Amino acid sequence: MKARTLSRRDFLRTSARAAAVAGVVSGFPLLARGRVLGANDQIGVGFIGVGGRGSGHVGTVQRLAKGGEKVKVVAVCDAFRYRLEESAKASGAKAYSKHAELLADPNVDVVCIATPDRLHVPQGIDAVRAGKDVYCEKPMGHWTQFNLSKQFCEETVKLKRVVQIGNQGNSSPAWQKVKELVQQGAIGRVQLVNAGFFRYGDWGERMLIADPEAKPGPDLDWEAFLGDAPKVPFTVQRFFSWRKYLDYAGGPCTDLLPHLFTPFASAIGLKFPSRAVASGGIFKYDTYDREVPDTFNMCLDYPEKLSVVVVSTLANNYVTEPAIHGDEGTLTLQNPGEWNVGIDSVTIVPRQGERKVFPMQKGDTTMAHWQNFLNCVRTREKPVSDVEFGLHVQAALNMSMLSLLKDKVVKFDFSRNEIVL
């Protein structure tokens, strides 16, 4: 793993630096209040980060507006000027090079954060302090930022903001059916979950280099990109293909497994795991400066006396059926697809009796996730992937990543709500 392991001293230093960043970069009053929205008011959306995923969210909101939803893209922000100007031109939104300037815009009611992992939580804290509601892409934070993620959760609750984490599987009708069946006791008490994420190719890490000649300066804000990450010299690879590097991402654990693990956690009602063990490494794509694993497997034990086992590889795309094993039966998912949200059917295989198959309808789960978020912005209810749920998921991912890098069993201290190496 390019020798990028994390000592306990490094972990504590990184966490402390991350916590400090939230206090230093935030120029917003702690008790800032957003505009009170009525049922017929238009919601203004600002986007922080308009790369591949961010521009996709811009398109989703525009489609919702065209379909009659009272919502409008009003502002965009990006550290790369070319990307910023292209997005502003295409959407008609106001362009900001600094996220603090976008958050100060009174026309922005909610923000979508789709920046590199390391920036999600600091920018999310800034947003709730500025009185904005937040759609935050997954993972909620970087794998070193659990303490900062806790702060984001605490301030969101204290300031009564609405935060949706971008795990769109939670808005899938199929996963809602899974949750209903599990909670009804269709398979008894859950004992074990086993699932896998399979892909052939590592394009998710080798991202498009938009400008091979790009350099830090007025058109590229390298300091804004780094955030609380180690201060290293600029390279176009780090800026554009940031998912290859441990400073900014975690490979399959934090980029891909949230799509798979999160809806299981929601369906079963999981909170913090008691311990995590992980395995894997760079087993195939070792011909360039990749630092994150391409194979990652995690086993999580929960205090409710059940285990979750999730495996992943980028060297094979043959999909096996995920399953939830209970003491009175098994629930399986048919044809989950790469992103595990386009499920054909859900099957219950009881320990005794006949199996039951429930056909499912597929749809645009990202659009459904946005609709859930916007509805909650108006009603002030909790969305289906709220910040407290997001923190539980983040703990599992962080613990698993640390287990791999430190080659240790990582535990959770419930008395202090802390990860223990």
PLY file of the C-alpha trace (Angstrom):
ply
format ascii 1.0
element vertex 421
property float x
property float y
property float z
element edge 420
property int vertex1
property int vertex2
end_header
0.00 0.00 0.00
2.96 2.26 -0.80
3.92 2.15 2.89
1.16 4.65 3.68
0.23 3.09 7.01
-0.94 5.25 9.87
0.64 5.13 13.33
-1.48 5.94 16.37
0.44 9.21 16.75
-0.25 10.08 13.10
-3.92 9.18 13.50
-4.36 11.41 16.54
-2.39 14.25 14.94
-4.49 14.04 11.76
-7.74 13.95 13.73
-6.69 16.93 15.82
-5.66 18.88 12.72
-8.98 18.05 11.08
-10.93 19.19 14.12
-8.95 22.41 14.21
-9.67 23.08 10.56
-13.41 23.10 11.18
-12.98 25.83 13.75
-10.49 27.87 11.73
-12.01 27.82 8.25
-15.56 28.41 9.38
-16.31 32.11 9.23
-20.02 31.65 9.91
-21.87 32.40 13.15
-22.58 29.23 15.07
-26.28 30.08 15.36
-26.89 31.21 11.78
-30.46 30.58 10.63
-31.64 29.81 7.14
-34.65 31.20 5.33
-37.96 29.68 6.47
-39.43 27.96 3.41
-43.13 27.60 2.76
-44.66 24.77 0.76
-44.79 26.91 -2.39
-41.42 28.67 -2.05
-38.69 27.93 -4.56
-35.60 26.27 -3.07
-32.30 27.73 -4.31
-29.50 25.15 -4.58
-25.77 25.87 -4.58
-23.23 23.26 -5.65
-19.77 23.01 -4.09
-17.74 20.86 -6.48
-18.97 20.46 -10.07
-16.74 17.69 -11.37
-18.19 14.38 -12.58
-20.52 13.65 -9.66
-21.30 17.30 -8.91
-22.29 18.06 -12.50
-24.50 14.97 -12.40
-26.32 16.42 -9.39
-26.76 19.73 -11.21
-28.47 17.81 -14.01
-30.70 15.96 -11.55
-31.90 19.19 -9.94
-32.53 20.73 -13.37
-34.65 17.70 -14.35
-36.60 18.01 -11.11
-37.25 21.69 -11.85
-38.39 20.86 -15.37
-40.74 18.27 -13.90
-42.46 20.86 -11.71
-40.42 20.74 -8.48
-40.01 24.24 -7.03
-36.22 24.21 -7.08
-33.52 26.10 -8.97
-29.77 25.89 -9.50
-28.61 29.33 -8.32
-24.87 28.98 -7.59
-21.86 26.79 -8.37
-18.36 26.63 -6.89
-15.18 24.80 -7.86
-11.44 25.07 -7.24
-10.76 24.64 -10.99
-11.85 27.74 -12.91
-12.45 26.03 -16.28
-14.81 23.52 -14.68
-16.50 26.31 -12.74
-17.10 28.50 -15.78
-18.39 25.60 -17.87
-20.89 24.66 -15.15
-22.04 28.26 -14.65
-22.52 28.72 -18.38
-24.50 25.49 -18.75
-26.73 26.08 -15.72
-27.07 29.86 -15.72
-25.95 29.87 -12.08
-23.71 32.40 -10.35
-20.07 31.26 -10.16
-17.98 31.35 -6.97
-14.34 30.32 -6.63
-14.57 30.10 -2.81
-17.17 27.99 -1.04
-17.47 30.60 1.76
-18.68 33.13 -0.84
-21.32 30.71 -2.09
-22.52 30.05 1.46
-22.89 33.81 2.03
-25.28 34.08 -0.94
-28.82 34.66 0.47
-30.33 33.00 -2.62
-28.74 29.69 -1.63
-31.05 27.73 0.65
-29.39 24.32 0.38
-25.99 23.17 -0.81
-24.79 20.02 -2.52
-21.25 19.04 -1.56
-19.51 16.86 -4.18
-15.86 17.68 -3.55
-13.09 15.16 -2.67
-13.81 13.11 0.47
-11.51 15.15 2.69
-13.51 18.35 2.12
-17.02 17.00 2.75
-17.15 17.42 6.52
-15.34 20.79 6.84
-17.55 22.26 4.11
-20.62 20.61 5.65
-19.87 22.23 9.02
-19.46 25.60 7.30
-22.78 25.09 5.53
-24.88 24.27 8.60
-23.27 27.16 10.47
-24.27 29.42 7.57
-27.88 28.30 7.99
-27.96 25.99 4.96
-29.36 22.49 4.60
-26.97 20.02 2.98
-26.93 17.18 0.47
-23.48 15.67 1.13
-22.03 13.08 -1.22
-20.78 9.82 0.23
-18.61 9.03 2.02
-19.63 11.54 4.66
-15.98 12.20 5.43
-12.41 10.99 4.93
-11.34 7.78 6.68
-9.19 9.80 9.14
-11.96 12.23 10.10
-14.21 10.41 12.55
-13.90 13.08 15.26
-14.67 15.78 12.73
-17.61 13.74 11.41
-18.97 13.59 14.97
-18.73 17.37 15.15
-20.64 17.70 11.87
-23.38 15.46 13.26
-23.55 17.32 16.57
-23.72 20.78 14.98
-26.33 19.65 12.46
-28.57 18.44 15.27
-27.93 21.49 17.46
-28.62 23.95 14.63
-31.66 21.96 13.44
-30.43 21.67 9.86
-31.46 18.95 7.40
-28.58 16.85 6.05
-28.93 14.03 3.52
-25.89 11.80 2.88
-25.74 10.75 -0.78
-26.34 7.03 -0.33
-29.16 6.84 -2.86
-29.80 3.13 -2.25
-31.80 4.18 0.82
-34.33 5.77 -1.56
-34.70 2.63 -3.68
-38.17 1.00 -3.47
-36.44 -2.39 -3.48
-34.39 -1.55 -0.40
-37.45 -0.08 1.29
-39.12 -3.47 0.73
-36.09 -5.23 2.20
-36.32 -3.02 5.28
-40.03 -3.72 5.64
-39.52 -7.50 5.41
-36.62 -7.55 7.87
-38.44 -5.40 10.41
-41.56 -7.56 10.09
-39.47 -10.56 11.12
-39.78 -12.39 7.80
-36.42 -14.15 8.38
-36.32 -14.03 12.17
-33.41 -12.37 13.95
-30.62 -11.35 11.59
-27.38 -13.30 12.14
-25.23 -12.59 9.09
-25.08 -10.39 5.99
-22.84 -11.36 3.10
-22.48 -9.26 -0.05
-19.94 -8.17 -2.63
-19.11 -5.31 -4.96
-17.53 -6.49 -8.20
-16.08 -4.46 -11.05
-13.57 -5.05 -13.82
-11.49 -1.91 -14.19
-10.08 0.88 -12.06
-11.38 3.89 -14.03
-12.94 5.18 -10.84
-9.45 5.92 -9.53
-7.74 6.87 -12.80
-9.99 9.88 -13.33
-9.93 12.15 -16.37
-7.02 14.62 -16.48
-8.92 17.64 -17.75
-5.77 19.74 -18.31
-2.33 18.04 -18.28
-0.69 21.50 -18.21
-2.70 22.80 -15.25
-0.79 24.59 -12.48
-1.72 26.20 -9.15
-2.67 29.86 -9.41
-5.72 32.01 -10.09
-7.31 29.24 -12.19
-6.58 26.34 -9.81
-6.79 26.67 -6.04
-4.43 23.99 -4.76
-4.71 25.10 -1.12
-8.50 24.83 -1.24
-8.19 21.32 -2.69
-5.80 20.19 0.05
-7.93 21.37 2.95
-6.55 19.68 6.08
-4.53 17.12 4.08
-0.72 17.05 4.29
0.83 19.96 2.40
2.51 18.33 -0.59
3.70 19.71 -3.95
1.10 20.02 -6.69
0.77 17.37 -9.39
-1.97 17.08 -12.00
-2.43 13.44 -10.96
-3.20 14.36 -7.35
-5.56 17.15 -8.35
-7.55 15.37 -11.05
-7.12 11.68 -10.11
-7.33 12.22 -6.38
-9.12 8.91 -5.75
-5.78 7.10 -6.22
-4.30 8.63 -3.07
-4.81 7.80 0.60
-4.56 11.48 1.55
-7.89 12.14 -0.19
-9.71 8.80 -0.57
-9.87 5.16 0.53
-10.44 3.09 -2.59
-13.30 0.55 -2.65
-13.87 0.85 1.12
-15.04 4.47 1.05
-15.81 5.01 -2.64
-17.72 1.85 -3.64
-18.79 -0.07 -0.54
-21.06 2.73 0.77
-23.38 1.93 -2.17
-23.60 -1.67 -0.96
-23.21 -1.54 2.80
-25.39 1.49 3.54
-28.82 0.10 2.53
-28.12 -3.07 4.51
-27.30 -0.94 7.55
-30.55 0.99 7.07
-32.70 -2.10 6.53
-31.39 -3.84 9.64
-31.11 -0.69 11.77
-27.39 -0.94 12.46
-25.55 1.74 14.41
-21.90 1.59 15.53
-20.07 -1.74 15.03
-18.25 -3.17 18.03
-15.22 -4.24 15.98
-13.90 -4.37 12.43
-11.37 -6.55 10.63
-10.29 -5.90 7.04
-8.10 -7.53 4.40
-7.00 -6.78 0.85
-4.46 -4.61 -0.90
-3.19 -3.63 -4.34
-3.48 -7.02 -6.03
-3.84 -6.02 -9.69
-3.39 -2.34 -10.55
0.15 -1.76 -9.30
1.69 -0.23 -12.43
1.35 3.43 -11.47
1.31 5.61 -8.35
-1.86 4.12 -6.91
-1.99 4.08 -3.09
-5.53 2.86 -2.37
-6.37 -0.86 -2.51
-8.08 -2.49 -5.48
-9.28 -5.42 -3.37
-10.96 -4.76 -0.04
-12.90 -7.01 2.33
-14.39 -6.07 5.67
-16.00 -8.01 8.49
-18.01 -6.05 11.04
-19.39 -7.39 14.31
-22.28 -5.56 15.99
-23.38 -5.54 19.62
-26.76 -6.92 18.48
-24.86 -10.21 17.90
-24.66 -10.25 14.13
-21.92 -9.95 11.53
-21.72 -8.13 8.20
-19.21 -9.43 5.65
-18.63 -7.35 2.51
-16.03 -8.20 -0.14
-14.91 -6.29 -3.23
-12.55 -6.57 -6.18
-11.86 -4.44 -9.23
-10.51 -7.44 -11.17
-13.77 -9.33 -11.78
-17.33 -8.15 -12.45
-19.23 -11.39 -11.89
-21.97 -10.52 -9.40
-23.09 -12.95 -6.70
-26.39 -12.62 -4.88
-26.28 -10.64 -1.64
-28.08 -12.27 1.28
-29.33 -11.52 4.77
-29.32 -14.70 6.88
-31.73 -14.83 9.80
-32.39 -17.62 12.28
-35.76 -18.32 10.61
-34.88 -17.81 6.95
-32.85 -15.98 4.32
-33.50 -12.89 2.19
-31.73 -12.67 -1.17
-31.54 -9.94 -3.82
-31.70 -10.84 -7.51
-29.62 -9.04 -10.15
-28.44 -6.19 -7.90
-26.18 -4.77 -10.61
-22.89 -2.98 -10.03
-24.39 -0.24 -7.85
-26.72 -2.59 -5.97
-29.77 -0.36 -6.33
-31.34 -1.70 -9.55
-32.74 -4.90 -8.01
-35.00 -7.17 -10.09
-36.61 -8.97 -7.16
-36.38 -9.79 -3.46
-36.78 -13.41 -2.35
-37.59 -14.80 1.09
-36.44 -18.40 1.66
-37.92 -19.48 5.03
-36.36 -22.23 7.11
-39.70 -23.99 6.78
-42.36 -23.36 4.15
-42.47 -21.98 0.61
-40.21 -19.26 -0.75
-41.77 -15.93 -1.73
-40.59 -13.71 -4.57
-41.34 -9.96 -4.64
-40.75 -8.36 -8.09
-39.29 -4.85 -7.92
-39.55 -1.80 -10.16
-36.36 0.03 -11.10
-36.05 3.80 -11.21
-33.76 6.79 -10.83
-32.73 6.44 -7.18
-30.60 9.60 -7.21
-33.63 11.63 -8.25
-35.73 9.91 -5.58
-33.01 10.70 -3.01
-33.10 14.39 -3.98
-36.90 14.44 -3.80
-36.76 12.98 -0.30
-34.19 15.60 0.69
-36.16 18.54 -0.74
-39.37 17.32 0.92
-37.55 17.20 4.25
-36.13 20.70 3.69
-39.75 21.88 3.62
-41.15 19.67 6.40
-37.97 19.66 8.62
-38.30 15.89 8.99
-35.33 13.50 8.92
-34.35 12.31 5.43
-33.80 8.61 4.70
-30.01 8.97 4.99
-29.69 11.63 7.68
-26.47 12.78 9.32
-26.77 10.54 12.41
-27.22 7.48 10.22
-24.33 8.74 8.08
-22.08 8.86 11.14
-22.85 5.21 11.96
-21.90 4.22 8.41
-18.78 6.40 8.50
-17.60 4.71 11.70
-17.81 1.28 10.06
-15.88 2.46 6.99
-13.23 4.28 9.03
-12.70 1.33 11.34
-12.33 -1.04 8.39
-9.87 1.20 6.57
-7.75 1.62 9.70
-7.83 -2.15 10.27
-6.34 -2.77 6.83
-3.68 -0.07 7.07
-2.65 -0.92 10.64
-3.13 -4.70 10.31
-5.16 -4.71 13.53
-8.60 -5.49 14.92
-10.19 -2.06 15.41
-12.80 -1.62 18.13
-15.38 0.97 19.08
-15.54 2.38 22.61
-19.26 2.93 23.25
-18.67 4.74 26.55
-16.71 7.48 24.77
-18.06 7.10 21.21
-14.52 6.71 19.89
-12.64 4.43 17.54
-9.88 2.51 19.35
-6.80 1.26 17.49
0 1
1 2
2 3
3 4
4 5
5 6
6 7
7 8
8 9
9 10
10 11
11 12
12 13
13 14
14 15
15 16
16 17
17 18
18 19
19 20
20 21
21 22
22 23
23 24
24 25
25 26
26 27
27 28
28 29
29 30
30 31
31 32
32 33
33 34
34 35
35 36
36 37
37 38
38 39
39 40
40 41
41 42
42 43
43 44
44 45
45 46
46 47
47 48
48 49
49 50
50 51
51 52
52 53
53 54
54 55
55 56
56 57
57 58
58 59
59 60
60 61
61 62
62 63
63 64
64 65
65 66
66 67
67 68
68 69
69 70
70 71
71 72
72 73
73 74
74 75
75 76
76 77
77 78
78 79
79 80
80 81
81 82
82 83
83 84
84 85
85 86
86 87
87 88
88 89
89 90
90 91
91 92
92 93
93 94
94 95
95 96
96 97
97 98
98 99
99 100
100 101
101 102
102 103
103 104
104 105
105 106
106 107
107 108
108 109
109 110
110 111
111 112
112 113
113 114
114 115
115 116
116 117
117 118
118 119
119 120
120 121
121 122
122 123
123 124
124 125
125 126
126 127
127 128
128 129
129 130
130 131
131 132
132 133
133 134
134 135
135 136
136 137
137 138
138 139
139 140
140 141
141 142
142 143
143 144
144 145
145 146
146 147
147 148
148 149
149 150
150 151
151 152
152 153
153 154
154 155
155 156
156 157
157 158
158 159
159 160
160 161
161 162
162 163
163 164
164 165
165 166
166 167
167 168
168 169
169 170
170 171
171 172
172 173
173 174
174 175
175 176
176 177
177 178
178 179
179 180
180 181
181 182
182 183
183 184
184 185
185 186
186 187
187 188
188 189
189 190
190 191
191 192
192 193
193 194
194 195
195 196
196 197
197 198
198 199
199 200
200 201
201 202
202 203
203 204
204 205
205 206
206 207
207 208
208 209
209 210
210 211
211 212
212 213
213 214
214 215
215 216
216 217
217 218
218 219
219 220
220 221
221 222
222 223
223 224
224 225
225 226
226 227
227 228
228 229
229 230
230 231
231 232
232 233
233 234
234 235
235 236
236 237
237 238
238 239
239 240
240 241
241 242
242 243
243 244
244 245
245 246
246 247
247 248
248 249
249 250
250 251
251 252
252 253
253 254
254 255
255 256
256 257
257 258
258 259
259 260
260 261
261 262
262 263
263 264
264 265
265 266
266 267
267 268
268 269
269 270
270 271
271 272
272 273
273 274
274 275
275 276
276 277
277 278
278 279
279 280
280 281
281 282
282 283
283 284
284 285
285 286
286 287
287 288
288 289
289 290
290 291
291 292
292 293
293 294
294 295
295 296
296 297
297 298
298 299
299 300
300 301
301 302
302 303
303 304
304 305
305 306
306 307
307 308
308 309
309 310
310 311
311 312
312 313
313 314
314 315
315 316
316 317
317 318
318 319
319 320
320 321
321 322
322 323
323 324
324 325
325 326
326 327
327 328
328 329
329 330
330 331
331 332
332 333
333 334
334 335
335 336
336 337
337 338
338 339
339 340
340 341
341 342
342 343
343 344
344 345
345 346
346 347
347 348
348 349
349 350
350 351
351 352
352 353
353 354
354 355
355 356
356 357
357 358
358 359
359 360
360 361
361 362
362 363
363 364
364 365
365 366
366 367
367 368
368 369
369 370
370 371
371 372
372 373
373 374
374 375
375 376
376 377
377 378
378 379
379 380
380 381
381 382
382 383
383 384
384 385
385 386
386 387
387 388
388 389
389 390
390 391
391 392
392 393
393 394
394 395
395 396
396 397
397 398
398 399
399 400
400 401
401 402
402 403
403 404
404 405
405 406
406 407
407 408
408 409
409 410
410 411
411 412
412 413
413 414
414 415
415 416
416 417
417 418
418 419
419 420
